[in-house]
């Protein structure tokens, strides 16, 4: 419930001794903060606290307290671990013994490091990240990137360009979040619009019989273009994101059209970081960010997400797609993102799940 609605109901917003917004009735009677919110606010992870205050308590990002909290994220153990193997020149070497890098290496290369920093609300405008962004942009903008096998056009199917558009999608998204966008970012936005398939999404499946967009390759560009539209007012980006939303809404987020069965088992398990996964939480989060959560076709997914809530009010991280490591390994990460399981609360998953449910009208 946002501040305007609270005022309309006769409730003022105020702050407690920590500077955190609370609600007090004009009669002077305090309204208790839900225990799960108190627990999130007490998290040792500044990014969880920041998201709780902004997404769940509607505190503006521009308040002095929130700006200070953003700086705490910059120096947090999580952010330091993500950047722990980055030399002083800002360029990541995924094969340091050969003085080489793969810009897309999962999940430790430049691309995924920038995604991870953006996901934890690392403060924007840090020039130290520019060389890292340059590594991935240089890789994306090499001439061979627009040629087979990376980009493929099948004769007679020119309206279905085969591209791993999640690469351009995340590059746009984190560039905007981290304040690293430039003219090349806009060019990537243009590529995504040009490559959109007739059904609204994107796909890198090079088989000629591929006719339907990929959930994995579509959600990320949709998130990026919705953000681009929100920040720039670009009507074309908004329209492209809206068309992409139909790929998911037409299938109730996770169900086959023909028989309403679950498309893939991992679609109904929570993940974090999202990286290159697809699940109901991530999809509903993007729907909330893009303004489509009110569509009734989100209802089954919302009900399923709500059913995952633990007795203490939190939500679990049900499946990991990463390995915590101190060396470069495929799908490795230098940051420990928390334990997975079905019975323990995960901070980031909980904040995002509660935010989605709040936006859908559920009480915290």
LUMTI-268611 format. One record per residue: chain; y, z, x of N, C-alpha, C in turn. Coordinates in steps of 0.001 Angstrom, whole numbers. Example, Ala and Ser with C-alpha at 12.3 -4.5 7.8 and 13.67 -1.06 7.14 Angstrom:
% residues 2
R c     n.Y     n.Z     n.X    ca.Y    ca.Z    ca.X     c.Y     c.Z     c.X
R A   -5690    7800   13190   -4500    7800   12300   -3300    7800   13200
R A   -2250    7080   12850   -1060    7140   13670      30    7870   12900
% end
This chain:
% residues 364
R c     n.Y     n.Z     n.X    ca.Y    ca.Z    ca.X     c.Y     c.Z     c.X
R A   -1179       0     855       0       0       0    1230       0     892
R A    2128    -962     744    3251   -1061    1656    4410    -180    1226
R A    5425     -76    2121    6534     818    1881    7311     516     627
R A    7537    -786     316    8297   -1149    -869    7603    -675   -2133
R A    6271    -817   -2182    5527    -372   -3355    5547    1146   -3465
R A    5531    1842   -2314    5580    3294   -2352    6918    3785   -2897
R A    8012    3162   -2437    9333    3550   -2927    9438    3300   -4419
R A    8898    2174   -4869    8950    1850   -6291    8199    2882   -7124
R A    7214    3543   -6522    6443    4554   -7240    7042    5950   -7082
R A    8200    6037   -6430    8830    7335   -6255    8355    8089   -5040
R A    7889    7374   -4044    7401    8007   -2822    8206    7486   -1650
R A    8687    8408    -828    9424    8029     362    8468    7959    1541
R A    8804    7127    2511    8042    7133    3753    8787    7993    4754
R A    8061    8720    5566    8645    9579    6582    7724    9557    7784
R A    8030   10359    8775    7180   10415    9952    6816   11863   10219
R A    5649   12059   10819    5262   13406   11183    5731   13692   12594
R A    5317   14809   13152    5814   15217   14475    5378   14272   15582
R A    4368   13437   15306    3925   12443   16296    4718   11153   16191
R A    5608   11063   15188    6342    9826   14960    5558    8832   14145
R A    4483    9275   13494    3613    8405   12717    4003    8476   11253
R A    4151    7340   10566    4547    7370    9166    3564    8154    8318
R A    4096    8968    7429    3294    9623    6419    4009    9419    5087
R A    3419    9874    3996    4012    9708    2678    4309   11070    2090
R A    5531   11257    1620    5884   12502     962    6519   12173    -364
R A    6103   12863   -1424    6719   12649   -2718    8125   13210   -2708
R A    8984   12698   -3550   10363   13172   -3592   10450   14625   -4043
R A    9338   15139   -4573    9288   16554   -4920    9111   17411   -3686
R A    8825   16778   -2537    8623   17508   -1301    7169   17833   -1023
R A    6254   17384   -1892    4837   17650   -1703    4241   16595    -779
R A    3612   17008     273    3037   16063    1223    1779   15431     657
R A    1587   14165     996     366   13456     639    -504   13406    1884
R A   -1688   13931    1802   -2553   14047    2979   -2969   12678    3487
R A   -3003   12527    4810   -3515   11308    5422   -5036   11336    5346
R A   -5665   10242    4925   -7130   10218    4855   -7744   10605    6198
R A   -8834   11351    6195   -9460   11794    7450   -9795   10654    8400
R A  -10226    9508    7863  -10565    8407    8747   -9336    7884    9477
R A   -8177    7926    8822   -6944    7498    9488   -6568    8489   10577
R A   -6701    9780   10278   -6428   10806   11284   -7330   10613   12501
R A   -8568   10271   12240   -9503   10074   13354   -9116    8867   14193
R A   -8699    7798   13543   -8257    6611   14280   -6992    6891   15080
R A   -6091    7656   14494   -4849    7999   15187   -5094    8889   16400
R A   -6208    9601   16392   -6554   10479   17504   -7370    9760   18568
R A   -7595    8457   18390   -8389    7688   19344   -7764    7719   20727
R A   -8604    7723   21742   -8125    7656   23125   -7754    6236   23521
R A   -8037    5264   22660   -7736    3863   22925   -6387    3500   22287
R A   -5340    3259   23079   -4018    2953   22509   -4018    1749   21570
R A   -4871     772   21828   -4895    -412   20968   -5381     -57   19569
R A   -6328     870   19459   -6803    1309   18147   -5696    2054   17415
R A   -4988    2900   18129   -3877    3640   17525   -2791    2671   17064
R A   -2474    1700   17897   -1449     719   17560   -1823     -52   16298
R A   -3050    -534   16233   -3474   -1294   15060   -3484    -417   13812
R A   -3879     840   13973   -3887    1745   12830   -2480    1932   12276
R A   -1535    2165   13154    -159    2396   12708     470    1148   12105
R A     149      -6   12697     762   -1239   12201      43   -1797   10977
R A   -1267   -1919   11049   -2025   -2581    9985   -2312   -1664    8796
R A   -2533    -384    9058   -2926     525    7986   -1780    1376    7460
R A    -816    1695    8334     310    2527    7917    1611    1735    7819
R A    1530     423    8035    2672    -485    7836    3880    -159    8707
R A    3644     401    9879    4775     681   10770    5196    -615   11462
R A    6477    -976   11407    6931   -2217   12047    6655   -2215   13547
R A    6367   -3391   14063    6069   -3526   15490    7284   -3293   16369
R A    8471   -3307   15785    9706   -3256   16572   10291   -1859   16715
R A    9650    -831   16155   10185     518   16312   10033     949   17771
R A   10910    1828   18263   10783    2294   19655    9407    2889   19948
R A    8867    3641   18988    7561    4261   19215    6467    3214   19366
R A    6535    2147   18556    5514    1111   18634    5663     278   19898
R A    6882      20   20312    7101    -712   21560    6576      96   22743
R A    6777    1417   22684    6261    2271   23756    4734    2278   23750
R A    4155    2273   22560    2695    2254   22449    2135     950   22993
R A    2855    -131   22786    2422   -1424   23317    2371   -1380   24847
R A    3320    -667   25441    3303    -530   26892    2131     337   27356
R A    1735    1296   26524     542    2082   26855    -700    1197   26866
R A    -725     211   25978   -1857    -723   25968   -1908   -1489   27286
R A    -749   -1876   27797    -702   -2621   29064   -1383   -1843   30191
R A   -1166    -521   30224   -1710     295   31310   -3000    1015   30924
R A   -3566     693   29773   -4770    1370   29304   -5981     993   30158
R A   -7000    1869   30203   -8221    1519   30946   -8843     208   30482
R A   -8788     -86   29185   -9373   -1320   28671   -8670   -2541   29252
R A   -7341   -2551   29211   -6588   -3682   29773   -6777   -3778   31278
R A   -6785   -2622   31945   -6974   -2648   33399   -8342   -3204   33762
R A   -9362   -2872   32981  -10689   -3400   33258  -10736   -4918   33050
R A  -10072   -5393   31991  -10062   -6834   31737   -9434   -7602   32904
R A   -8478   -6979   33565   -7765   -7639   34660   -8227   -7151   36028
R A   -9305   -6387   36066   -9710   -5725   37305  -10109   -6684   38409
R A  -10556   -7883   38066  -10990   -8842   39071   -9983   -9983   39249
R A   -8780   -9761   38744   -7744  -10787   38858   -6888  -10505   40088
R A   -6842  -11435   41052   -6057  -11214   42266   -4559  -11112   41980
R A   -3798  -10796   42997   -2364  -10583   42843   -1613  -11844   42442
R A   -2217  -13024   42663   -1533  -14258   42271   -1763  -14609   40801
R A   -2562  -13796   40106   -2766  -13998   38677   -3828  -15023   38324
R A   -4517  -15574   39296   -5526  -16596   39036   -6926  -16005   39186
R A   -7720  -16160   38149   -9076  -15635   38159  -10013  -16585   38897
R A  -10893  -16024   39724  -11919  -16799   40409  -13271  -16322   39916
R A  -13928  -17112   39069  -15224  -16703   38538  -16342  -16886   39559
R A  -16066  -17641   40618  -17001  -17776   41741  -16214  -17499   43020
R A  -15847  -16241   43261  -14971  -15920   44392  -15557  -16287   45741
R A  -16884  -16270   45839  -17508  -16614   47116  -17265  -18079   47479
R A  -16963  -18918   46462  -16655  -20334   46705  -15192  -20657   46447
R A  -14413  -19612   46147  -12987  -19775   45852  -12780  -20746   44684
R A  -13648  -20622   43661  -13607  -21519   42514  -13571  -20728   41215
R A  -13192  -21419   40153  -13222  -20794   38837  -13688  -21792   37790
R A  -14324  -21274   36761  -14589  -22065   35566  -13688  -21478   34499
R A  -12734  -22255   34054  -11693  -21727   33169  -12231  -21227   31846
R A  -13433  -21707   31454  -13978  -21335   30148  -15152  -20358   30262
R A  -15446  -19846   31438  -16638  -19006   31582  -16604  -17843   30596
R A  -17714  -17678   29870  -17842  -16602   28885  -18346  -15338   29586
R A  -17702  -14201   29318  -16436  -13942   28622  -15396  -13433   29614
R A  -15497  -13917   30862  -14676  -13353   31935  -13695  -14342   32553
R A  -13789  -15620   32180  -12876  -16604   32726  -11465  -16436   32181
R A  -10528  -17239   32651   -9135  -17125   32197   -8966  -17202   30685
R A   -9666  -18135   30058   -9521  -18335   28616   -9902  -17079   27837
R A  -11066  -16539   28131  -11556  -15403   27354  -10867  -14108   27728
R A  -10367  -14022   28943   -9570  -12845   29314   -8277  -12811   28509
R A   -7626  -13958   28365   -6395  -14019   27573   -6674  -13745   26102
R A   -7788  -14273   25589   -8153  -13949   24207   -8299  -12436   24042
R A   -9027  -11796   24970   -9297  -10365   24860   -8006   -9556   24905
R A   -7090   -9938   25785   -5814   -9230   25874   -5020   -9377   24576
R A   -5041  -10560   24001   -4323  -10775   22743   -4941   -9956   21613
R A   -6264   -9842   21610   -6951   -9111   20539   -6637   -7620   20572
R A   -6280   -7087   21737   -5949   -5661   21821   -4436   -5431   21776
R A   -3668   -6471   21444   -2209   -6352   21316   -1526   -6018   22635
R A   -2025   -6591   23712   -1342   -6499   25006      86   -7015   24816
R A    1081   -6359   25406    2479   -6742   25125    2803   -8164   25567
R A    3617   -8861   24797    3951  -10258   25102    4948  -10378   26253
R A    4973  -11578   26821    5994  -11906   27818    5683  -11460   29227
R A    4430  -11152   29541    4067  -10727   30889    3862  -11968   31757
R A    4765  -12194   32694    4696  -13399   33530    3466  -13411   34432
R A    2859  -12244   34645    1654  -12195   35468     525  -13017   34852
R A     569  -13214   33530    -495  -13953   32844    -297  -15460   32884
R A     862  -15915   33299    1135  -17350   33285     187  -18165   34171
R A    -128  -17723   35377   -1092  -18506   36167   -2458  -18619   35497
R A   -2885  -17554   34820   -4158  -17578   34112   -4103  -18589   32966
R A   -2997  -18559   32215   -2834  -19555   31159   -2825  -20951   31748
R A   -2174  -21106   32893   -2135  -22403   33556   -3514  -22897   33950
R A   -4387  -21995   34355   -5749  -22399   34712   -6462  -23041   33529
R A   -6336  -22414   32361   -7044  -22973   31218   -6342  -24212   30671
R A   -5019  -24185   30612   -4298  -25366   30145   -4570  -26568   31046
R A   -4593  -26340   32340   -4870  -27449   33257   -6252  -28032   32976
R A   -7203  -27183   32667   -8559  -27639   32335   -8549  -28428   31028
R A   -7819  -27924   30021   -7760  -28609   28729   -7061  -29962   28818
R A   -6098  -30060   29715   -5273  -31267   29761   -5712  -32265   30839
R A   -6885  -32065   31428   -7394  -33092   32326   -7791  -34316   31502
R A   -7595  -35532   31995   -7924  -36734   31215   -9365  -36762   30719
R A  -10304  -36244   31518  -11710  -36317   31103  -12013  -35417   29908
R A  -11110  -34483   29617  -11344  -33582   28483  -11307  -34329   27151
R A  -10591  -35436   27117  -10480  -36216   25887  -11476  -37371   25839
R A  -12427  -37351   26752  -13436  -38409   26810  -14825  -37786   26632
R A  -15834  -38618   26285  -17194  -38102   26185  -17636  -37497   27524
R A  -18409  -36433   27532  -19007  -35814   26342  -18151  -34736   25695
R A  -17017  -34374   26331  -16223  -33266   25783  -15601  -33618   24437
R A  -15131  -34832   24318  -14578  -35313   23053  -15261  -36633   22729
R A  -15880  -36710   21571  -16698  -37876   21234  -16306  -38439   19880
R A  -16177  -39749   19820  -15924  -40447   18562  -17079  -41425   18340
R A  -17775  -41273   17233  -18893  -42140   16900  -18384  -43311   16060
R A  -18816  -44514   16411  -18364  -45694   15686  -18691  -45565   14198
R A  -17690  -45830   13380  -17837  -45708   11940  -17571  -44306   11424
R A  -17356  -43339   12345  -17065  -41953   11956  -15803  -41466   12670
R A  -14825  -42347   12737  -13604  -42024   13468  -12841  -40852   12859
R A  -13131  -40527   11593  -12457  -39401   10954  -13164  -38069   11230
R A  -14228  -38119   12048  -14937  -36889   12409  -15086  -36821   13929
R A  -13989  -36570   14596  -13986  -36444   16053  -14791  -35208   16446
R A  -15723  -35396   17361  -16533  -34265   17823  -15792  -33546   18947
R A  -15334  -32328   18660  -14613  -31543   19655  -14901  -30066   19431
R A  -15019  -29328   20521  -15115  -27866   20446  -13712  -27316   20240
R A  -13222  -27462   19014  -11824  -27157   18713  -11487  -25677   18817
R A  -12514  -24831   18896  -12242  -23422   19129  -11536  -23190   20450
R A  -11725  -24084   21410  -11042  -23957   22698   -9534  -24117   22522
R A   -9137  -25208   21873   -7709  -25399   21597   -7201  -24305   20655
R A   -8056  -23914   19688   -7637  -22917   18717   -7257  -21597   19359
R A   -8141  -21048   20173   -7821  -19778   20820   -6673  -19931   21812
R A   -6583  -21080   22490   -5481  -21283   23430   -4137  -21216   22713
R A   -4064  -21797   21528   -2836  -21704   20731   -2617  -20274   20283
R A   -3660  -19639   19772   -3529  -18296   19193   -3058  -17288   20217
R A   -3740  -17208   21360   -3336  -16180   22319   -2021  -16534   23012
R A   -1696  -17816   23130    -394  -18170   23704     744  -17668   22824
R A     567  -17764   21523    1585  -17267   20589    1628  -15748   20587
R A     484  -15095   20573     429  -13635   20541    1019  -13036   21816
R A     697  -13628   22957    1110  -13077   24246    2444  -13607   24742
R A    3120  -14416   23935    4428  -14944   24340    4342  -15906   25498
R A    3280  -16712   25543    3053  -17639   26655    3136  -19096   26218
R A    3578  -19355   25004    3566  -20725   24488    4651  -21572   25137
R A    4371  -22877   25226    5343  -23840   25734    5084  -25177   25048
R A    5625  -26251   25582    5449  -27559   24960    4006  -27987   24866
R A    3206  -27568   25820    1791  -27945   25783    1059  -27229   24638
R A    1531  -26047   24298     940  -25346   23156    1133  -26172   21889
R A    2324  -26727   21725    2591  -27567   20558    1729  -28827   20574
R A    1448  -29339   21761     570  -30505   21850    -843  -30151   21397
R A   -1291  -28943   21728   -2607  -28501   21273   -2638  -28346   19757
R A   -1554  -27858   19184   -1446  -27777   17726   -1603  -29172   17120
R A    -936  -30142   17728   -1034  -31515   17244   -2439  -32075   17339
R A   -3147  -31748   18412   -4529  -32207   18549   -5401  -31661   17419
R A   -5229  -30373   17122   -6038  -29774   16067   -5803  -30460   14731
R A   -4564  -30767   14427   -4263  -31454   13172   -4887  -32851   13154
R A   -4819  -33515   14276   -5352  -34878   14369   -6876  -34902   14237
R A   -7545  -33866   14740   -9008  -33853   14780   -9640  -33215   13543
R A   -8871  -32738   12603   -9453  -32064   11434  -10345  -33022   10646
R A  -11526  -32571   10281  -12474  -33381    9535  -12084  -33472    8061
R A  -12611  -34451    7343  -12253  -34610    5927  -12529  -33381    5071
R A  -13568  -32614    5425  -13874  -31434    4610  -13029  -30231    4984
R A  -12173  -30366    6008  -11216  -29317    6322  -11403  -28607    7639
R A  -12534  -28838    8317  -12775  -28085    9541  -12912  -28944   10775
R A  -13677  -28436   11725  -13900  -29107   12996  -15358  -28908   13387
R A  -15857  -29758   14290  -17247  -29646   14711  -17421  -30361   16049
R A  -18298  -29812   16878  -18594  -30454   18162  -20005  -31045   18175
R A  -20671  -31039   17036  -22027  -31577   16921  -21996  -33096   17094
R A  -22614  -33576   18154  -22544  -35001   18487  -23585  -35853   17776
R A  -24407  -35253   16962  -25396  -36029   16207  -24694  -36844   15127
R A  -25106  -38074   14946  -24453  -38951   13967  -24624  -38448   12549
R A  -25690  -37662   12291  -25914  -37166   10933  -25073  -35935   10598
R A  -24322  -35402   11562  -23467  -34239   11290  -22321  -34646   10368
R A  -22250  -34042    9212  -21249  -34410    8205  -20398  -33234    7752
R A  -20800  -32031    8104  -20138  -30832    7613  -19535  -30067    8798
R A  -18373  -29509    8607  -17709  -28764    9672  -18487  -27515   10057
R A  -18305  -27102   11290  -18930  -25894   11815  -18093  -24662   11468
R A  -18739  -23606   10981  -18040  -22349   10732  -17439  -21816   12024
R A  -18199  -21894   13121  -17752  -21352   14400  -16529  -22106   14920
R A  -16561  -23434   14816  -15470  -24241   15351  -14275  -24335   14414
R A  -14410  -23833   13191  -13325  -23967   12210  -12499  -22697   12059
R A  -13142  -21534   12139  -12401  -20292   11898  -11321  -20060   12944
R A  -11617  -20351   14188  -10650  -20093   15263   -9408  -20977   15125
R A   -9545  -22312   14955   -8347  -23129   14724   -7575  -22718   13471
R A   -8293  -22319   12430   -7598  -21872   11215   -6730  -20661   11519
R A   -7287  -19707   12263   -6506  -18512   12624   -5263  -18895   13424
R A   -5440  -19813   14369   -4322  -20234   15212   -3241  -20958   14414
R A   -3654  -21867   13553   -2677  -22657   12799   -1971  -21813   11744
R A   -2668  -20849   11163   -2012  -19938   10222    -947  -19116   10936
R A   -1250  -18653   12138    -258  -17913   12922     905  -18816   13308
R A     606  -20035   13733    1660  -20977   14102    2589  -21235   12924
R A    2018  -21404   11736    2830  -21630   10542    3701  -20422   10238
R A    3133  -19233   10398    3880  -18012   10087    5044  -17800   11059
R A    4832  -18120   12325    5864  -17883   13334    6922  -18981   13377
R A    6526  -20208   13068    7447  -21343   13222    7924  -21914   11897
R A    7234  -21584   10805    7573  -22191    9522    7070  -23608    9381
R A    6170  -24028   10235    5652  -25398   10226    4779  -25620    8990
R A    5238  -26435    8065    4512  -26672    6815    3198  -27409    7056
R A    3172  -28278    8046    1961  -29019    8347     857  -28097    8864
R A    1231  -27122    9687     248  -26152   10169    -299  -25329    9014
R A     589  -24942    8095     153  -24172    6930    -817  -24977    6075
R A    -525  -26249    5875   -1389  -27100    5055   -2740  -27320    5725
R A   -2736  -27478    7043   -3986  -27675    7771   -4855  -26420    7693
R A   -4227  -25244    7830   -4966  -23984    7712   -5522  -23807    6304
R A   -4731  -24174    5297   -5182  -24044    3906   -6388  -24945    3633
R A   -6372  -26148    4190   -7510  -27045    4024   -8743  -26487    4723
R A   -8540  -25879    5891   -9659  -25278    6623  -10255  -24109    5844
R A   -9416  -23367    5138   -9915  -22211    4377  -10975  -22611    3361
R A  -10877  -23827    2851  -11831  -24275    1838  -13244  -24415    2396
R A  -13371  -24627    3701  -14705  -24687    4303  -15453  -23386    4029
R A  -14739  -22257    4100  -15343  -20943    3913  -15325  -20500    2455
R A  -14208  -20707    1793  -14100  -20276     398  -15092  -21020    -489
R A  -15315  -22288    -185  -16265  -23067    -971  -17687  -22567    -840
R A  -17933  -21732     178  -19262  -21157     396  -19211  -19634     305
R A  -18215  -19134    -393  -18089  -17685    -616  -18146  -16910     699
R A  -17653  -17499    1776  -17535  -16906    3107  -18853  -16929    3886
R A  -20008  -16739    3186  -21267  -16610    3937  -22485  -17136    3192
R A  -22308  -17821    2069  -23438  -18234    1243  -23558  -19760    1148
R A  -24785  -20242    1104  -25016  -21672     904  -24589  -22077    -501
R A  -24069  -23275    -610  -23639  -23754   -1914  -24805  -23974   -2868
R A  -25905  -24493   -2335  -26980  -24948   -3216  -27755  -23812   -3870
R A  -27932  -22683   -3142  -28762  -21609   -3706  -28170  -20215   -3513
R A  -26952  -20128   -2976  -26249  -18857   -2769  -27033  -17883   -1888
R A  -27811  -18402    -950  -28474  -17542      24  -27606  -17443    1275
R A  -27862  -16417    2084  -27081  -16187    3305  -27324  -17331    4289
R A  -26245  -17903    4805  -26356  -19067    5690  -27052  -18714    6991
R A  -26634  -17631    7642  -27247  -17161    8886  -27246  -15637    8880
R A  -28284  -15003    9417  -28325  -13534    9422  -27134  -12901   10146
R A  -26673  -13535   11249  -25570  -12928   11996  -24243  -13008   11247
R A  -24158  -13816   10196  -22931  -13890    9408  -22652  -12582    8674
R A  -23679  -11778    8458  -23495  -10539    7697  -23585   -9308    8603
R A  -23478   -9504    9913  -23436   -8392   10860  -22076   -8380   11547
R A  -21494   -7210   11731  -20173   -7109   12341  -20254   -7270   13860
R A  -19199   -7886   14424  -19096   -8108   15862  -17694   -7712   16328
R A  -17588   -7357   17593  -16290   -7192   18240  -16528   -7053   19739
R A  -15661   -7681   20562  -14660   -8673   20173  -15324   -9859   19467
R A  -14505  -10627   18770  -15068  -11725   17995  -15545  -12868   18879
R A  -14852  -13077   20016  -15229  -14148   20927  -15553  -15418   20132
R A  -16802  -15895   20253  -17190  -17136   19569  -18176  -16838   18438
R A  -18051  -15668   17821  -18952  -15300   16734  -18320  -15650   15386
R A  -19145  -15608   14355  -18660  -15734   12977  -19368  -14665   12165
R A  -18600  -13902   11406  -19183  -12935   10491  -18203  -12686    9354
R A  -18656  -11937    8362  -17812  -11725    7186  -16539  -10963    7540
R A  -16616  -10023    8484  -15412   -9283    8864  -14378  -10203    9482
R A  -14808  -11019   10443  -13856  -11915   11099  -13287  -12917   10103
R A  -14133  -13466    9264  -13667  -14443    8281  -12669  -13814    7313
R A  -12964  -12620    6823  -12056  -11959    5887  -10758  -11559    6579
R A  -10833  -11182    7847   -9617  -10877    8594   -8712  -12105    8666
R A   -9293  -13250    8994   -8506  -14488    9073   -7964  -14855    7690
R A   -8754  -14662    6643   -8268  -14910    5288   -7073  -14010    4969
R A   -7147  -12759    5407   -6029  -11839    5184   -4794  -12292    5958
R A   -4974  -12669    7218   -3850  -13107    8039   -3213  -14377    7479
R A   -4036  -15246    6910   -3547  -16536    6423   -3090  -16499    4973
R A   -3334  -15384    4280   -2868  -15249    2911   -3828  -15722    1837
R A   -5129  -15798    2150   -6108  -16295    1181   -7076  -15227     699
R A   -6831  -13977    1060   -7781  -12931     709   -7826  -12681    -798
R A   -6777  -13032   -1506   -6753  -12844   -2948   -7601  -13829   -3724
R A   -8118  -14842   -3064   -8982  -15809   -3738  -10264  -15114   -4196
R A  -10642  -15315   -5439  -11803  -14607   -5985  -13094  -14956   -5259
R A  -13100  -16062   -4528  -14296  -16451   -3801  -14560  -15577   -2572
R A  -13633  -14663   -2267  -13859  -13690   -1193  -14594  -12447   -1690
R A  -14778  -12328   -3010  -15239  -11080   -3596  -16596  -10630   -3080
R A  -17596  -11525   -3026  -18922  -11101   -2565  -18870  -10587   -1128
R A  -18113  -11270    -285  -18003  -10842    1108  -17295   -9495    1207
R A  -16267   -9289     397  -15574   -7997     384  -16508   -6878     -64
R A  -17282   -7138   -1096  -18233   -6136   -1568  -19260   -5799    -490
R A  -19739   -6830     204  -20717   -6604    1260  -20094   -5809    2409
R A  -18871   -6153    2785  -18192   -5406    3847  -18026   -3946    3441
R A  -17584   -3702    2208  -17396   -2323    1740  -18702   -1539    1784
R A  -19810   -2203    1534  -21106   -1518    1524  -21505   -1028    2910
R A  -20867   -1535    3959  -21176   -1134    5322  -20431     126    5744
R A  -19533     618    4898  -18750    1795    5259  -19646    3019    5398
R A  -19445    3769    6481  -20247    4946    6773  -19757    6156    5982
R A  -20548    7186    5881  -20120    8382    5150  -18812    8979    5650
R A  -18517    8816    6943  -17268    9369    7480  -16071    8454    7266
R A  -16284    7301    6606  -15194    6376    6326  -15052    5256    7324
R A  -15780    5330    8440  -15689    4304    9457  -16647    3146    9209
R A  -16636    2191   10132  -17514    1022   10068  -18154     816   11438
R A  -19400     362   11457  -20099     202   12731  -19937   -1184   13347
R A  -20125   -1231   14655  -20318   -2498   15371  -21813   -2767   15343
R A  -22229   -3748   14555  -23659   -3943   14319  -24342   -4807   15364
R A  -23599   -5667   16028  -24240   -6575   16985  -23271   -6906   18106
R A  -23752   -6848   19342  -22952   -7213   20505  -23327   -8619   20966
R A  -22328   -9379   21380  -22575  -10700   21965  -22119  -10720   23417
R A  -22047   -9535   24021  -21535   -9413   25377  -22345   -8380   26157
R A  -22211   -8444   27489  -22865   -7483   28375  -21809   -6863   29278
R A  -21754   -5548   29299  -20809   -4835   30156  -21307   -4904   31594
R A  -20471   -5423   32478  -20896   -5635   33859  -19685   -5555   34783
R A  -19952   -5339   36042  -18866   -5294   37030  -18885   -6523   37921
R A  -19657   -7535   37521  -19689   -8787   38283  -19652   -9948   37300
R A  -19394  -11135   37814  -19316  -12312   36942  -20713  -12744   36503
R A  -20943  -12679   35190  -22212  -13090   34605  -21929  -13793   33284
R A  -22803  -14726   32915  -22643  -15412   31639  -22654  -14399   30504
R A  -21660  -14483   29641  -21457  -13556   28526  -21266  -12116   28984
R A  -20826  -11953   30219  -20491  -10631   30708  -19033  -10302   30399
R A  -18710   -9025   30418  -17329   -8584   30247  -17088   -7382   31140
R A  -15919   -7330   31746  -15576   -6203   32605  -15165   -4977   31783
R A  -14917   -5164   30504  -14503   -4063   29638  -15683   -3590   28803
R A  -15784   -2288   28644  -16797   -1715   27759  -16166   -1591   26377
R A  -16626   -2401   25449  -16025   -2462   24117  -16646   -1474   23135
R A  -17554    -635   23595  -18107     377   22714  -19548     123   22328
R A  -20186    1166   21839  -21603    1104   21495  -21831     395   20169
R A  -22957    -302   20094  -23362    -961   18853  -24435    -138   18160
R A  -24543    -325   16861  -25537     388   16071  -25109     394   14616
R A  -25903     979   13777  -25610     966   12344  -25096    2303   11829
R A  -25039    3320   12687  -24684    4653   12198  -23427    5241   12816
R A  -22894    4621   13859  -21722    5171   14523  -20466    4353   14262
R A  -19337    5033   14087  -18072    4340   13843  -17575    3659   15110
R A  -17089    2438   14948  -16458    1698   16042  -14981    1539   15708
R A  -14115    1931   16633  -12690    1968   16340  -12095     652   15891
R A  -12289    -404   16669  -11687   -1695   16329  -12282   -2263   15040
R A  -13599   -2193   14905  -14230   -2693   13683  -13704   -1929   12470
R A  -13544    -621   12608  -13069     195   11496  -11645    -168   11093
R A  -10762    -311   12059   -9378    -664   11734   -9318   -1996   11002
R A  -10016   -2992   11525   -9971   -4309   10896  -10622   -4296    9513
R A  -11736   -3591    9359  -12397   -3529    8055  -11506   -2832    7031
R A  -10891   -1722    7416  -10003   -1004    6500   -8773   -1841    6165
R A   -8278   -2593    7132   -7128   -3464    6880   -7483   -4535    5849
R A   -8625   -5154    6020   -9061   -6182    5071   -9198   -5589    3667
R A   -9852   -4441    3567  -10054   -3818    2258   -8723   -3375    1648
R A   -7833   -2874    2480   -6502   -2492    2007   -5758   -3695    1448
R A   -5801   -4805    2176   -5126   -6020    1712   -5751   -6550     418
R A   -7028   -6257     222   -7715   -6703    -991   -7511   -5747   -2157
R A   -6825   -4615   -1901   -6495   -3703   -2990   -7282   -2420   -3031
R A   -8224   -2234   -2091   -8971    -982   -2061   -8106     131   -1470
R A   -8277    1349   -1941   -7582    2499   -1385   -8223    2896     -60
R A   -7414    3374     854   -7953    3827    2146   -8734    5128    1962
% end
